[in-house]
Amino acid sequence: MARIVVLGSVARDEIVHLDQRLREGTHIQGRPPVSRLGGGGANTAIALAHAGHDVALVAAVGSDALADDLLAELSRHGIDIGPVTRMAGPSTRSLVLLDPEGERTIVNLTRATENRAPRRLLDLAADCVYVRSHGQKLAELLRAKAQLCPIIAQMRPREDGALPAQILVASRSDLDETVLNDPLAAGTALAGEVLRWVIITHGAEGAEAFGINGEHLRATAPDVPVVDTTGAGDAFAAGLTQAVTLGLDMEQALPLAVAWGSAKVSHRGSYLGRDALHQVLRPLRPKGSTGPSWPNRT
């Protein structure tokens, strides 16, 4: 069991099942909303807790009654909510429009965000940190934390040097052609010298990883029925974090992460549940392995 810290959001998702795909200018029918726990940080943290890890969530909730419900639910999943802070105002709520093919469109209704970088991150012991936060200046904190443990972060190419992390992850659909043409250059500009890998996910087509020593790896996604794509990227990130804490190299880690993401889309919910996780083959730590295996810079 590893000690993992997740930095991200926690939300109440309101799910509306549609009778057809979204199309501009059309009038479509939807069922009344169904509420469930969500948010990128919570989704990843819960999957890792279901895998048996000791997981702490660094997040913000509001000052409303919804915050109490969210925190209680996180606790029931075994998440350490001590690092969650309360902010004045409403908690995060999202409207999730789910079409018959399982594709989702997310509309953020309210957001609870911190005004400053969460310096409490430095005080939390961690074997690995996963970052899925877009509203804070984190460079100073992550640069210090990256000296102590591996960091996996969702890529957001906005400012050079803004996201020091050993592994950057992004969905192809979120990237422009400049980044896609040279992922390592974009990743190095964002993460600096600490960078080791840039991973780009391709949905149903799997994922590919680019290493600083010229490695280019691909992992194909299994053919699974698509029920609900909500949280698939979060499940992928959880699987990747699992692999890092097991000390697996990227050739082993990438297909494991793809398997976790694929398991999520074949089940309903915003996060990877225990039953779905049990269907994923999780390799044991390799004999003699003591921690993450990173390629050395040349």
N, C-alpha and C positions, 0 to 999 in steps of 0.2 A: 504494500500500500504506500502510495506517495502522498506528500503534502503539496497540493496544487492550489494556486491562487488565480481566480478568474476576475478580470476587470471588465465590466460591461453593464448592460441594462437589465432591469427586471420590469415586467409589464403585465397588465391584464389584457389578454387578447380576446376580442369579440369576433367570433367566427360566423361569417354569413356564407352559407352554401348556396351557390348560384345554380340556376337551371341551364345555363349556357355560358360560353366564354364571353369575357368582356369585349365589347366592340364599341368604338366611339359613336356616339349619337343614337345608340339603341336603347330600348326599354326592356329590361330583363327582370325575371322574378328571382327572389331569394327567400330562404327560410329565416325565421326569427333568429337573432344572434344567440350563440352559445358561448359562454365565458370559459376561459382556461388560462392557466399560468403561461407566460411567455417572456420574450425579451432575450436578446442574443446572449447576454451573460448568464442568465438563469438557465437557458436551454443547454448551454455547454456545461455548466456546473452540475446540473442534475444528471446528465449522462455520465459524467465522470464519477459522481457519487454512487450511481448505480453500478459502476464498474468496481467499486470497493475502495475508492480513494478518499482521502481526507481533504475536503474542498472548502475553501473560504471564498466568499463572493464580496468583491469591492464594488459597491453600487450605491445608487441614491433612490430613495422613495420619497413620496410626498408627506404631507402632514394630515392626510385625510384617513377615513376609515379603511379605504382600500389598501393603504400601506400596511395596516395591521394584518389584513387577510393575506397579502402577498408574503409577508415575513413568516407568518404561521405556516403557510404552505411550503415555503422553502425549508423551514426547519423540519417539517415532516419528511422531506426528502433527504435529510441528513446534512444539509448545507450549513456551514458556520456563517451565521448572519451578523456576527459581531462587527465586521468591517462595513456593514451597510449603514449609511447615514441618512437622516431625515432632513428634507428641505421644505421650506415654507411653500405651500401650494399643492396642486394635485399630483398624484402619482402618474406614472406613465400608462397610457391606454392606447391600444392600437386596434383598428378595424381591419380584419383579415378577410378578404373576399376570395373564396375558394371555389374554383369552377369544377365542372364534372370530370375533367381530366386530372384533377389534383393540383393544378397550378394556382399559385396564390398571388394576390396583389395586396400590399400592406399600406394602409393609410394611418399615419401617426396622428392621434387626436390630441393628446397632451403628453408632456415630457417632464420628468423630474431630473434635472441635471445639476451637477456641482459647478460652482463658479470658479473654483480653483482646482489645481491638480491634487489628487488624493495622496498626500504625503504619507499617510498611514501604510501605504503599500511597502515602504522601506522597512517597516517594523514587523512585517509578516514573514515568518519562515516559509520557504518554498523550495520544492525540488524542481518546479517548473511554473512559469506564469503565462497565462493566456490573456491577450488584450483584444477586446472588441469595443473600443471606445473612440468616438470621432469628435467629441466636443471639447477636448481639453488639451492643453499643452503638456505633453508627457515626456518630452525628450530628456530632461534632467533626471527624472525619476527612473526611467527605463535604462538610461545609460549606467546609472549606479547599480540597478538591480541585475543588469546583464552581466556584471562582474561576478555575481553570486550564483546564478542559475540560468538555464536556457529560457528564452522568451520567444513565444510564438505570437504574432500580431497580425490582425487584419490590415492589409495594405490600403493606404489612402494617400495616393501620390499628390500631395499639395505643397509641402515645404521640404526642402532638402534638410536632412539630418533630424527630422521631426520624430522619427519612430525607430530608435535603436532596438533591434531585435535580431536574433540569430536566424529566425525563420519568418518570412512574410508570406501571407496567404491572401489571395484575391480571386474573385469570380471573374471569368472572362467578360461577362456582360457588364461589369462595372469599370472596365479599363478601356482607354482609348488606344488607337493604333500605335501611337508613339511608345507606350509601355509594352504593348504586345509584341512589337518588333524587336525590343531589346529589354526583356524583363529584368535581367541582372543589372543593367545600367540604371534603370529606374529604381530598383531595389537598393542598390548601393548608395544612390543619391539620398534615399530616404533613411536608410538604416546606418550607413557609414561602415567602418571597418569591422564591426561586429557581425555583419551579415554572413550567413553560410548558405542559405537556400531561399529561392523564391518559388512559390507553388501557385499554379493557376488551375482553378477547377473549371470543368467544362460540363457540369450538370450530368446528364445521362451518358455522356461520352467519357466520363472519368476525370482524370487530372494528370498534370505533368509538373515535374520539378526541375529547376535549373540550379546547379551547384556552382560555387565560385571557382572550382577547379575544372570547369568545362563539362561536368556531368549533365546529361539530359535524360530524365527518366519519365516513363509513362505508365499509368495504371488504368486499365479498362474497367468500367463499372459493370457489374452483373446485370443481366436482364431481369428486372423485377417489376411487378405491377405498381404503377404510380397511383397512390391514394391521396397523399398530402405532402406537398413539397415544403411546407412551412418548417423551418429549422433544419433543413438538410445541410446547409453550410455550417451550422452550429454543431451538428453531429459529426461532420467531417473534421472540424477543428478538435472536437473531443477525442476522436479516434487518433488524430495526429498527436495530440498531447499525451494520450495513453502510450503511444509508441515511443515517444521521447522519454517518458519516465521509465519505460522498460529497457532503455538503452539500445533500441533497434536502430540500424542504419536506415538511410532514406529508401533504399531499395526494398526494405521490408515495411517501412512505415507508410509509404504512399498507398500501397494496396489496402493496408489495414484501415487507413482513414477513408478511402473510397468505400470500403465495405460498410463502415459505420454510417456514412452518408446515405448509401443505398438502402440500408436497413430502415433508416428513418422515413424515406419517401414511400415505403411500402406499408407504413402504419400511420394511423391518425394521431394527431397531437402536435404540439409545438416543440417537444423535445423527445429524445430517444428513451422510451420506457424500458423497464426491466425485461419484459417479455421479448421485445424486439432486440434488445441487446444480447439476450441469451442465444439468438440465432446467428450472432456474429462470432466467428472463430477468433478468439483473442490469443495470440501466441504468448508463451511464457518468456520470461526474461532469458536471453541466451546464457548458457553455462559460462561462468567466469566473467559475465558482464557486470560492470560496476556503475554504469551511468551512460549518459548520452554520448554518441559517437559522432564527432564533428570532423569534417575534413580540414586539414591545416592549410592555411594560405601559403601560396608559393610566391 
